[in-house]
Amino acid sequence: MRSKVTLFLIFVLLCLPVVRVGAVSPGVREQTVYVIPVYGEIDLGLAAFVKRSITSAERAGAAVLLEINTFGGLVEAATEIRDAVIRTPVPVMSYVSDRAWSAGALIALAAPHIAMAPGSSIGAAQPRPMDEKTVSAIRGEFEATAERAGRDRRIAAAMVDADVEIEELSPKGKLLTLSAQKALEFGYADVIAASRSEALEQFGYTTVRVIEMELGWAERVARLVTNSTVSSLLLTLGFLGLIFEIATPGWGVPGTVGLISLGLFFGGRYIAGLVGIESIGLFALGLVLLLLEIFVIPGFGVTGILGLLSMAVGIVMAFGSIQAGLTAFTIALAASLVAIVLLWSRIKKSRLFQRIILSHREEQTLGYQGPRDLSFLLGKHGRTLTPLRPAGTAMIDDERYDVVSEGGYMDPNKPVEVVKIEGTRVVVREISEQSEE
């Protein structure tokens, strides 16, 4: 029991963000600044890391510096970081080292103070999809974020909406991207600094204890697998792996790859704190219902539909976005259907399919004989060998046949005539001795 607790504590510690503490001259009272890197694609894994890092800074009573260099990413992730920056009571600064485009621009604008490196830029935040509803929502988010820090809301709107025109700065039909100098001129940068330390000095942090937040190995894995492209790929591989496993005898590589892919998909999100056990439970329930529909319940009905719906809801909850979740689920489902069509000939020969479908055949080529055609007996005479109650046996043309009387009981050794043939059922009627002659 003690060893299990120890292993659990080690795992938790590895999942926590790694920190590096900068050196400070002895005897000097320093200010603490948590430096949080916002690099690469803005994804949900990064959002979880930034929020945890801000929480750590709050506990230490330290300031926060967001060091930004990104082309953008998921709007959902950017708004989560934006909300965390706005709500925190500790001082927050943004330092754009190279570029803060798209979702990165929203994160930079959320900080009350912005520093930009020479040659850096901020803006170019056109959303995808570019429908009116999405553009309006993101534009409003940018405008509200800019207003909180006393910045010109029109400039923030021009970064999102190409229809916004600002004289001598942003012509109509062009998205706005500000260089460091332009950003300083129009109040979208407070200082231009060649380095992080210079930016901190200009913001009044002359003697600082810098704590650099770094992703732990578990968070790096979580961030990789929560990437939008990687997530869709893992989901598709998971579905395809299980389908390929059905098409091959025994348990092998495809099924293992499929389970690992699904495990990484949900496990990465669980480690990053993006999903709870309910999302995983819904997906597992849907998978079980689908398997029951395929292997136990004949046909395809309510159970199968409920299974697909449960899986879709679990995936949407895991993505945190209806559009992203349904898109990934649709891609995985379409790829699975294509795989089923291409592998249909192999699937039909698999042992699993043979258990589901009755494939036993009784053909003449396999030595099986169909029922005899007894129509030639119609009108022929014979004698009962046993009592007919009403079924029994009769001798017709020196051959025994199972017959049924047309009426009720009939004694043995009675003359009969075949009056009806119904498949293999021979119906007879008693006749007189003279008729038999």
C-alpha positions as CSV (number, residue, x, y, z in Angstrom):
1,M,0.0,0.0,0.0
2,R,2.8,2.4,0.9
3,S,4.6,1.7,-2.4
4,K,1.4,2.5,-4.3
5,V,1.1,5.9,-2.5
6,T,4.7,6.7,-3.2
7,L,4.3,5.9,-6.9
8,F,1.2,8.1,-7.1
9,L,3.0,11.0,-5.4
10,I,5.9,10.7,-7.9
11,F,3.4,10.7,-10.8
12,V,1.7,13.9,-9.5
13,L,5.0,15.7,-9.0
14,L,6.0,14.8,-12.6
15,C,2.8,16.2,-13.9
16,L,3.4,19.6,-12.2
17,P,5.0,22.4,-14.2
18,V,8.8,22.5,-13.8
19,V,10.2,25.7,-12.5
20,R,13.6,27.3,-12.9
21,V,14.7,30.0,-10.4
22,G,17.0,32.8,-11.5
23,A,19.9,33.9,-9.3
24,V,19.6,37.0,-7.1
25,S,22.3,38.9,-5.3
26,P,22.4,38.1,-1.6
27,G,21.0,40.7,0.8
28,V,18.9,42.4,-1.8
29,R,15.1,42.3,-1.4
30,E,13.8,41.1,-4.7
31,Q,10.4,40.9,-6.4
32,T,9.3,37.5,-7.7
33,V,8.1,37.2,-11.3
34,Y,6.7,34.0,-12.8
35,V,7.6,33.8,-16.5
36,I,5.1,31.7,-18.4
37,P,6.0,30.7,-22.0
38,V,3.1,30.9,-24.5
39,Y,4.8,29.3,-27.5
40,G,3.6,27.4,-30.5
41,E,0.0,26.5,-31.2
42,I,-2.5,27.8,-28.7
43,D,-4.2,24.6,-27.6
44,L,-6.2,23.3,-24.6
45,G,-3.1,21.7,-23.1
46,L,-1.3,25.0,-23.1
47,A,-4.4,26.7,-21.6
48,A,-4.3,24.2,-18.7
49,F,-0.6,24.8,-18.2
50,V,-1.0,28.6,-18.1
51,K,-3.9,28.5,-15.7
52,R,-2.0,26.2,-13.3
53,S,1.1,28.5,-13.6
54,I,-1.0,31.6,-12.8
55,T,-2.4,29.8,-9.8
56,S,1.1,29.0,-8.6
57,A,2.0,32.7,-8.9
58,E,-1.1,33.7,-6.9
59,R,-0.1,31.4,-4.1
60,A,3.4,32.9,-4.1
61,G,2.1,36.5,-4.4
62,A,4.3,37.0,-7.4
63,A,3.8,38.9,-10.7
64,V,3.3,37.1,-14.0
65,L,5.1,37.7,-17.3
66,L,3.5,36.0,-20.4
67,E,6.3,35.5,-22.9
68,I,4.5,35.2,-26.2
69,N,5.6,33.8,-29.6
70,T,2.7,32.2,-31.5
71,F,0.9,32.1,-34.8
72,G,-2.4,31.4,-33.0
73,G,-4.6,28.4,-32.4
74,L,-7.9,27.5,-30.8
75,V,-10.1,30.3,-29.8
76,E,-11.5,28.2,-27.0
77,A,-8.0,27.8,-25.5
78,A,-7.2,31.5,-26.0
79,T,-10.4,32.7,-24.2
80,E,-9.6,30.3,-21.3
81,I,-6.1,32.0,-20.9
82,R,-7.6,35.4,-21.4
83,D,-10.2,34.8,-18.6
84,A,-7.5,33.5,-16.3
85,V,-5.3,36.6,-16.9
86,I,-8.2,39.0,-16.3
87,R,-9.4,37.3,-13.1
88,T,-6.1,37.0,-11.4
89,P,-5.3,39.5,-8.6
90,V,-1.6,39.5,-9.3
91,P,0.1,41.9,-11.8
92,V,0.3,40.5,-15.3
93,M,2.5,41.6,-18.2
94,S,2.9,40.4,-21.8
95,Y,6.1,40.3,-23.7
96,V,5.8,39.6,-27.4
97,S,9.2,38.2,-28.3
98,D,8.5,37.6,-32.0
99,R,4.8,37.6,-32.9
100,A,1.4,37.4,-31.2
101,W,-1.0,36.6,-34.0
102,S,-4.6,35.5,-34.0
103,A,-5.4,33.8,-30.7
104,G,-2.0,35.0,-29.4
105,A,-3.1,38.6,-29.9
106,L,-6.1,38.1,-27.6
107,I,-3.8,36.7,-24.9
108,A,-1.4,39.6,-25.2
109,L,-4.2,42.2,-25.0
110,A,-5.6,40.6,-21.8
111,A,-2.5,41.8,-19.9
112,P,-2.7,45.3,-18.5
113,H,0.9,46.0,-19.7
114,I,2.4,44.9,-23.0
115,A,6.1,45.0,-24.0
116,M,7.2,44.1,-27.6
117,A,10.6,43.2,-28.9
118,P,12.0,45.2,-31.9
119,G,10.7,43.6,-35.1
120,S,7.8,41.8,-33.4
121,S,4.1,42.1,-34.4
122,I,0.6,41.7,-33.1
123,G,-2.7,41.2,-34.8
124,A,-4.0,39.1,-37.8
125,A,-6.8,37.6,-35.8
126,Q,-9.3,36.6,-38.5
127,P,-11.3,33.6,-37.1
128,R,-12.2,30.3,-38.7
129,P,-14.9,29.8,-39.9
130,M,-15.4,33.3,-41.2
131,D,-19.2,33.4,-40.9
132,E,-20.9,36.5,-39.5
133,K,-21.7,35.0,-36.1
134,T,-18.1,33.9,-35.4
135,V,-16.5,37.1,-36.6
136,S,-19.0,39.1,-34.5
137,A,-18.3,37.1,-31.4
138,I,-14.5,37.2,-31.7
139,R,-14.6,40.9,-32.6
140,G,-16.6,41.6,-29.4
141,E,-14.2,39.6,-27.3
142,F,-11.2,41.6,-28.7
143,E,-13.0,44.9,-28.2
144,A,-14.0,44.1,-24.6
145,T,-10.5,42.9,-23.8
146,A,-8.9,46.1,-25.2
147,E,-11.3,48.4,-23.4
148,R,-10.4,46.8,-20.0
149,A,-6.9,48.1,-20.4
150,G,-7.9,51.5,-21.8
151,R,-6.9,50.7,-25.4
152,D,-8.7,51.8,-28.6
153,R,-11.4,49.2,-29.3
154,R,-11.5,50.0,-33.0
155,I,-7.9,48.9,-33.4
156,A,-8.7,45.6,-31.7
157,A,-11.8,45.2,-34.0
158,A,-9.7,45.8,-37.1
159,M,-7.4,42.9,-36.1
160,V,-10.5,40.5,-36.4
161,D,-12.8,42.1,-38.9
162,A,-11.5,43.2,-42.3
163,D,-14.5,45.4,-42.8
164,V,-13.3,47.8,-40.0
165,E,-11.5,50.8,-41.5
166,I,-9.2,53.0,-39.5
167,E,-7.8,56.0,-41.4
168,E,-4.0,55.8,-42.2
169,L,-3.7,52.6,-40.3
170,S,-6.1,49.9,-41.6
171,P,-7.8,50.2,-45.0
172,K,-11.1,48.4,-45.5
173,G,-10.8,44.8,-46.7
174,K,-7.4,44.3,-44.9
175,L,-6.8,42.7,-41.5
176,L,-4.7,44.8,-39.1
177,T,-1.3,43.7,-37.9
178,L,0.7,46.1,-35.9
179,S,4.5,46.3,-35.8
180,A,6.2,47.0,-32.5
181,Q,6.7,50.6,-33.4
182,K,3.1,51.1,-34.6
183,A,1.8,49.3,-31.5
184,L,3.8,51.7,-29.3
185,E,2.5,54.7,-31.2
186,F,-1.2,53.7,-30.9
187,G,-1.1,52.5,-27.3
188,Y,-1.0,48.8,-28.0
189,A,2.5,48.4,-26.5
190,D,3.7,50.2,-23.4
191,V,7.4,49.7,-24.1
192,I,9.8,48.3,-26.7
193,A,12.4,46.0,-25.1
194,A,15.1,43.9,-26.7
195,S,14.9,41.3,-24.0
196,R,12.8,39.9,-21.1
197,S,15.0,41.5,-18.5
198,E,14.8,44.9,-20.2
199,A,11.0,44.6,-20.4
200,L,10.8,43.9,-16.6
201,E,13.1,46.8,-15.8
202,Q,11.0,49.2,-17.8
203,F,7.9,47.9,-15.9
204,G,9.7,48.7,-12.6
205,Y,11.0,45.2,-11.8
206,T,14.6,46.1,-11.3
207,T,15.6,43.5,-8.8
208,V,13.7,40.3,-9.5
209,R,13.7,36.6,-8.7
210,V,12.6,35.0,-12.0
211,I,10.8,31.7,-11.8
212,E,10.6,30.2,-15.3
213,M,7.7,27.8,-15.7
214,E,8.3,24.8,-17.9
215,L,6.0,22.0,-19.0
216,G,6.5,18.7,-17.2
217,W,6.9,15.5,-19.3
218,A,3.3,14.5,-18.7
219,E,2.1,18.0,-19.7
220,R,4.2,17.8,-22.8
221,V,2.6,14.6,-23.8
222,A,-0.8,16.0,-22.9
223,R,-0.2,19.1,-25.0
224,L,0.9,17.0,-27.9
225,V,-2.1,14.7,-27.9
226,T,-4.5,17.5,-27.3
227,N,-3.3,19.3,-30.4
228,S,-6.4,19.6,-32.7
229,T,-4.7,17.7,-35.6
230,V,-3.2,15.0,-33.4
231,S,-6.5,14.5,-31.6
232,S,-8.4,13.9,-34.8
233,L,-5.6,11.5,-36.0
234,L,-5.7,9.5,-32.7
235,L,-9.4,9.2,-32.8
236,T,-9.3,8.0,-36.4
237,L,-6.5,5.5,-35.6
238,G,-8.5,4.2,-32.7
239,F,-11.6,3.5,-34.8
240,L,-9.5,2.0,-37.7
241,G,-7.4,-0.1,-35.4
242,L,-10.5,-1.8,-33.9
243,I,-12.0,-2.3,-37.4
244,F,-8.8,-3.9,-38.8
245,E,-8.7,-6.1,-35.7
246,I,-12.1,-7.5,-36.6
247,A,-10.9,-8.2,-40.1
248,T,-7.9,-10.2,-38.9
249,P,-7.8,-13.5,-36.9
250,G,-6.9,-13.4,-33.2
251,W,-5.7,-10.3,-31.4
252,G,-2.7,-8.4,-32.9
253,V,-1.1,-5.1,-33.7
254,P,-4.2,-3.2,-35.2
255,G,-6.3,-3.7,-32.1
256,T,-3.4,-2.8,-29.8
257,V,-2.7,0.4,-31.8
258,G,-6.4,1.3,-31.7
259,L,-6.7,0.9,-27.9
260,I,-3.4,2.9,-27.4
261,S,-4.7,5.7,-29.7
262,L,-8.0,6.0,-27.8
263,G,-6.1,5.8,-24.5
264,L,-3.8,8.7,-25.5
265,F,-6.8,10.7,-26.8
266,F,-8.7,10.5,-23.6
267,G,-5.7,10.1,-21.2
268,G,-3.9,13.2,-22.5
269,R,-7.0,15.3,-22.0
270,Y,-7.6,13.8,-18.5
271,I,-4.0,14.6,-17.5
272,A,-4.4,18.1,-18.8
273,G,-7.5,18.5,-16.8
274,L,-9.6,19.1,-19.9
275,V,-12.1,16.3,-19.3
276,G,-13.5,14.4,-16.4
277,I,-14.4,10.8,-16.0
278,E,-17.9,11.4,-17.3
279,S,-16.6,12.0,-20.8
280,I,-14.6,8.8,-20.8
281,G,-17.6,7.0,-19.3
282,L,-20.0,8.2,-22.0
283,F,-17.6,7.1,-24.7
284,A,-17.1,3.7,-23.1
285,L,-20.9,3.3,-22.6
286,G,-21.4,4.1,-26.3
287,L,-18.8,1.6,-27.4
288,V,-20.4,-1.1,-25.2
289,L,-23.9,-0.4,-26.6
290,L,-22.6,-0.5,-30.2
291,L,-20.9,-3.9,-29.5
292,L,-24.1,-5.2,-28.0
293,E,-26.0,-4.0,-31.1
294,I,-23.5,-5.8,-33.4
295,F,-22.9,-9.0,-31.5
296,V,-26.0,-9.7,-29.4
297,I,-29.1,-7.8,-30.7
298,P,-30.2,-8.7,-34.2
299,G,-30.5,-5.9,-36.8
300,F,-29.6,-2.3,-36.1
301,G,-32.0,-0.2,-34.0
302,V,-32.3,1.9,-30.8
303,T,-29.3,0.4,-29.0
304,G,-26.9,1.1,-31.9
305,I,-28.2,4.7,-32.4
306,L,-27.9,5.3,-28.6
307,G,-24.3,3.9,-28.7
308,L,-23.3,6.3,-31.5
309,L,-24.9,9.3,-29.8
310,S,-23.2,8.4,-26.5
311,M,-19.8,8.1,-28.2
312,A,-20.4,11.4,-30.1
313,V,-21.3,13.3,-26.9
314,G,-18.3,11.9,-25.1
315,I,-16.0,13.1,-27.9
316,V,-17.6,16.5,-28.0
317,M,-17.1,16.8,-24.2
318,A,-13.5,15.8,-24.6
319,F,-12.9,18.5,-27.2
320,G,-14.8,21.1,-25.3
321,S,-16.2,22.4,-28.5
322,I,-19.3,21.1,-30.4
323,Q,-17.9,22.0,-33.8
324,A,-14.4,20.5,-33.2
325,G,-15.8,17.4,-31.5
326,L,-18.4,16.7,-34.2
327,T,-15.8,17.3,-36.9
328,A,-13.4,14.9,-35.4
329,F,-16.1,12.3,-34.8
330,T,-17.4,12.6,-38.4
331,I,-13.9,12.2,-39.8
332,A,-13.3,9.1,-37.7
333,L,-16.7,7.6,-38.6
334,A,-16.2,8.3,-42.3
335,A,-12.7,6.8,-42.3
336,S,-14.2,3.7,-40.5
337,L,-16.9,3.3,-43.1
338,V,-14.4,3.5,-45.9
339,A,-12.2,0.9,-44.1
340,I,-15.3,-1.4,-43.7
341,V,-16.1,-1.1,-47.4
342,L,-12.5,-1.8,-48.5
343,L,-12.1,-4.7,-46.0
344,W,-15.5,-6.2,-46.4
345,S,-14.3,-9.3,-48.1
346,R,-11.8,-10.0,-45.3
347,I,-14.3,-9.1,-42.6
348,K,-16.8,-11.6,-44.0
349,K,-14.2,-14.4,-43.5
350,S,-13.2,-13.4,-40.0
351,R,-14.2,-15.6,-37.1
352,L,-15.9,-12.7,-35.4
353,F,-18.2,-12.2,-38.4
354,Q,-18.9,-15.9,-38.7
355,R,-20.1,-15.8,-35.1
356,I,-22.5,-13.0,-35.9
357,I,-23.8,-14.2,-39.3
358,L,-25.2,-17.7,-40.0
359,S,-23.1,-18.7,-42.9
360,H,-23.9,-22.5,-42.9
361,R,-25.1,-23.7,-46.3
362,E,-26.7,-27.0,-47.3
363,E,-26.1,-27.3,-51.0
364,Q,-26.2,-30.3,-53.4
365,T,-22.6,-29.6,-54.3
366,L,-21.7,-30.1,-50.6
367,G,-23.6,-33.5,-50.5
368,Y,-26.9,-32.1,-49.2
369,Q,-30.2,-33.2,-50.8
370,G,-33.3,-31.1,-50.8
371,P,-36.8,-32.5,-50.1
372,R,-38.2,-35.0,-52.7
373,D,-40.9,-33.9,-55.1
374,L,-43.8,-36.2,-54.3
375,S,-46.2,-34.8,-56.9
376,F,-46.0,-38.0,-58.9
377,L,-48.0,-39.8,-56.1
378,L,-51.1,-37.7,-56.8
379,G,-54.1,-40.0,-57.7
380,K,-52.2,-43.2,-56.9
381,H,-53.7,-46.0,-54.7
382,G,-52.2,-47.9,-51.8
383,R,-52.9,-49.5,-48.4
384,T,-52.3,-48.2,-44.9
385,L,-49.7,-50.1,-43.0
386,T,-50.4,-48.5,-39.6
387,P,-53.5,-46.8,-38.1
388,L,-53.8,-43.2,-39.3
389,R,-54.5,-40.9,-36.3
390,P,-54.6,-39.0,-38.7
391,A,-50.8,-39.5,-39.5
392,G,-49.3,-42.9,-40.2
393,T,-47.6,-45.0,-42.8
394,A,-49.0,-46.3,-46.1
395,M,-47.6,-48.6,-48.9
396,I,-47.8,-47.0,-52.3
397,D,-46.2,-48.5,-55.4
398,D,-44.4,-51.0,-53.2
399,E,-42.8,-48.1,-51.2
400,R,-43.5,-46.9,-47.7
401,Y,-44.6,-43.2,-47.3
402,D,-45.5,-41.1,-44.3
403,V,-49.1,-40.0,-45.0
404,V,-52.0,-38.1,-43.3
405,S,-55.6,-39.0,-43.6
406,E,-58.0,-36.5,-45.1
407,G,-60.6,-37.3,-42.4
408,G,-60.0,-38.7,-38.9
409,Y,-58.9,-42.2,-37.7
410,M,-58.3,-45.0,-40.3
411,D,-57.6,-48.7,-39.6
412,P,-54.5,-50.4,-41.0
413,N,-54.8,-52.4,-44.3
414,K,-57.3,-50.1,-45.7
415,P,-57.3,-49.1,-49.4
416,V,-56.4,-45.4,-49.9
417,E,-56.0,-42.8,-52.7
418,V,-53.6,-39.9,-52.7
419,V,-55.8,-36.8,-53.0
420,K,-53.4,-34.0,-52.2
421,I,-49.6,-33.2,-52.1
422,E,-48.5,-30.2,-49.9
423,G,-44.7,-30.2,-50.1
424,T,-43.7,-33.3,-48.3
425,R,-47.1,-33.9,-46.8
426,V,-49.1,-36.7,-48.5
427,V,-52.9,-36.6,-47.9
428,V,-54.9,-39.8,-48.5
429,R,-58.6,-40.7,-48.6
430,E,-60.1,-44.1,-47.8
431,I,-61.7,-45.8,-50.9
432,S,-63.7,-48.9,-51.4
433,E,-62.2,-52.3,-52.4
434,Q,-64.0,-52.1,-55.8
435,S,-62.4,-48.6,-56.5
436,E,-59.0,-50.1,-55.7
437,E,-59.6,-52.8,-58.3
